[in-house]
Amino acid sequence: MQSWKSLRLLKKVKSEKLVRLNSQLETQLHENEMVKEELGFCKEDARVFKLVGDVLVPQSLTEARSNVVRRIEYIQNESKRNTELINTNKTELVGLRDSVTALEQELQKTQQASKVQ
């Protein structure tokens, strides 16, 4: 019984981490979509800079747009992967719960049968 509780706690912690990560990815996606929209308003001769460490480095508008699109694709893929992990984790928890319930029922039947004899 103790190992079940430990395993359930571990799965719950893992699930909470995945949910927090998913929330973080959604925030990053929203931020990058806003940047993409802002870059869409820029004229082709606009000066765009990228923050590298503590320094602003000039970057072409085309390169900046391309980088943002790639970042958005990456974040979307990570979000999908993370959602799949969350669903897998939930399925595993349900399976564990069902297995433990079946074992508990079997144990109760065995105990009742031994009392009758």
Secondary structure, 3 states (H helix, E strand, C coil): CHHHHHHHHHHHHHHHHHHHHHHHHHHHHHHHHHHHHHHHHCCCCCCEEEEECCEEEEECHHHHHHHHHHHHHHHHHHHHHHHHHHHHHHHHHHHHHHHHHHHHHHHHHHHHHHHHC
